Amino acid sequence: MSAASVERPHGDRPLISQANRLMDRNPGYRVEIIGGQIVVTPPPDGPHGEALMDLALVFSAAGLHGSESRVLPGVGVWLPTGTEDYAIPDLSLVDADYRDHCIENNCYDPVCFRVVVEVTSSNYRTDLRDKVKAYASAKIPVYLIVDRKHQRLHVLTAPAGDEYENHRPYSPGELVTLPADIGADVTLDVDAILRAGLA
């Protein structure tokens, strides 16, 4: 049984209207507007989901899915880079009161995001370039990229303008400790995450 289309009143927002039509016609595809351009991502494969779930479980085990913060897949973030720009990270760590920060089109104010995570797919360049600028412009404190193409885990912190001041790639065999100000001590095993994402 398929879900019914959701009515979205965006007559004065031509890109959002087109993006919503694309989503309605292509179930499972992720449609975003980044830098004034519609970006369509095909449905993820199993290893993509496995890497994502492993990360969600690490965040949850650290106590980040509780009364102060929530770990959520596929939650839209409204971007300051254009009048209709938004992105849908694979996984987000948000403040527990994120519902109070809904802007429009099922997207939330970036002020409630602590971490955004992307696991690369066939259009990996979007995650490695375009979304770096978008998330930095939105002042999201931590951007974590599971780069399956190049077998690296990227941790970007300290957003400044449209870039992150700190960008550190990690290789298999290394451990990554995320900044404590996300709300808990989180250490990631790069090899385990990258192995989970292997297609």
C-alpha positions in Angstrom: 0.0 0.0 0.0 1.5 3.4 -1.0 1.3 6.5 1.1 -0.9 9.3 -0.1 0.7 12.5 -1.3 1.1 15.1 1.4 -0.4 18.5 0.5 2.3 21.1 0.5 1.3 24.7 0.0 4.3 26.2 -1.8 2.9 28.1 -4.8 5.2 31.0 -4.2 8.2 28.7 -3.9 8.8 27.2 -7.4 11.9 25.1 -6.4 10.2 23.6 -3.3 7.1 22.9 -5.4 9.2 21.1 -8.0 11.3 19.2 -5.3 8.1 18.1 -3.6 6.6 16.8 -6.9 9.9 14.9 -7.5 9.6 13.3 -4.0 6.0 12.4 -4.6 6.8 10.7 -7.9 10.0 9.0 -6.8 9.4 7.2 -3.4 12.7 6.5 -1.6 14.7 9.2 -3.4 16.0 12.1 -1.3 15.3 15.5 -2.9 17.1 18.6 -1.5 17.8 22.1 -2.6 21.4 23.1 -2.1 22.8 26.4 -3.5 19.6 27.0 -5.5 19.9 23.6 -7.3 17.7 20.6 -6.9 19.7 17.6 -5.9 18.2 14.1 -6.2 19.9 11.1 -4.4 18.8 7.5 -5.3 17.7 5.2 -2.5 20.5 4.0 -0.3 21.8 0.4 -0.4 22.0 -2.0 2.5 25.6 -1.2 3.6 24.8 2.5 3.6 22.0 1.8 6.1 24.2 -0.5 8.1 26.9 2.2 8.6 24.2 4.7 9.5 22.6 2.4 12.0 26.0 1.6 13.6 26.6 5.3 14.1 23.1 5.8 15.5 23.7 3.0 18.0 27.0 4.6 19.1 25.3 7.9 19.7 22.4 6.2 21.5 24.8 4.2 23.7 26.5 7.5 24.7 23.2 8.7 26.0 22.5 11.2 23.2 19.1 9.9 22.4 17.3 11.0 25.6 15.9 14.0 27.3 18.5 16.5 26.2 19.0 15.5 22.6 17.6 13.1 19.9 19.3 11.0 17.2 17.1 11.2 14.1 17.4 9.9 10.5 16.3 12.0 7.5 15.4 15.2 9.4 15.5 18.3 7.1 17.6 21.3 8.0 16.7 24.7 6.6 19.8 26.4 5.1 20.7 30.1 5.0 22.3 29.7 1.6 19.2 30.5 -0.5 15.6 31.4 -0.1 14.5 27.8 -0.7 17.6 25.8 0.3 17.3 22.8 2.6 19.2 19.5 3.1 18.2 16.2 4.5 21.2 14.7 6.3 21.3 10.9 6.6 21.5 11.2 10.4 21.3 14.2 12.8 21.9 14.8 16.5 19.5 17.5 17.4 18.4 19.3 20.6 15.4 17.5 22.2 13.2 20.6 21.6 13.8 20.4 17.8 10.0 20.3 17.2 9.8 23.9 18.5 12.2 24.9 15.6 10.2 23.8 12.6 10.5 26.4 9.8 8.7 25.0 6.7 8.6 22.0 4.4 9.4 19.6 7.3 12.7 21.4 7.9 14.1 22.7 11.1 16.2 25.7 12.1 19.9 24.8 12.1 20.3 26.2 15.6 18.9 23.0 17.0 21.4 20.7 15.1 24.6 19.5 17.0 25.9 17.0 14.4 24.9 16.1 10.9 26.1 12.8 9.3 26.3 11.8 5.6 27.2 8.4 4.4 28.3 8.8 0.8 26.5 7.2 -2.1 27.0 7.5 -5.9 26.8 11.3 -5.8 29.5 11.5 -3.1 30.8 14.8 -4.4 27.7 16.5 -3.0 28.5 15.3 0.5 32.2 16.2 0.2 31.8 19.7 -1.4 28.4 21.2 -1.7 27.2 20.1 1.7 30.4 21.2 3.5 29.6 24.8 2.4 25.9 24.4 3.2 26.3 23.0 6.7 29.1 25.4 7.5 27.0 28.3 6.4 24.2 27.0 8.7 26.7 27.0 11.6 26.2 23.3 12.4 29.0 22.5 14.9 30.0 19.1 13.6 29.7 17.5 10.2 30.7 13.8 10.0 31.2 12.2 6.6 31.5 8.4 6.1 33.3 8.5 2.7 32.8 5.0 1.3 34.4 6.0 -2.0 37.8 6.9 -0.6 37.5 4.8 2.7 37.9 7.8 5.0 35.9 9.2 7.9 35.9 13.1 7.8 35.2 15.1 10.9 34.6 18.8 10.2 34.3 21.3 13.1 34.3 25.0 13.9 32.1 26.4 11.1 33.3 29.9 9.8 31.6 31.5 6.9 31.0 28.8 4.3 33.7 26.4 5.4 34.9 24.6 8.5 38.1 25.7 10.1 39.0 22.1 11.2 38.7 19.3 8.7 40.4 16.0 9.7 40.2 12.8 7.6 40.7 9.6 9.5 41.8 6.2 8.0 40.9 2.7 9.0 42.7 1.7 12.2 42.2 5.1 13.8 39.8 6.1 16.5 37.9 9.4 16.3 36.8 11.3 19.4 34.1 13.8 18.6 34.0 17.2 20.4 32.6 16.9 23.9 30.2 19.8 23.4 27.9 17.6 21.4 26.6 16.5 24.7 28.6 13.3 25.5 31.9 11.6 25.0 31.7 9.7 21.7 34.6 7.7 20.2 34.2 6.1 16.8 36.1 3.1 15.4 36.9 4.2 11.8 37.6 0.7 10.6 34.3 -0.7 11.9 32.2 2.1 10.4 33.9 1.9 7.0 33.6 -1.9 6.9 29.9 -1.7 7.7 29.5 0.6 4.7 31.4 -1.5 2.2 29.1 -2.4 -0.7 
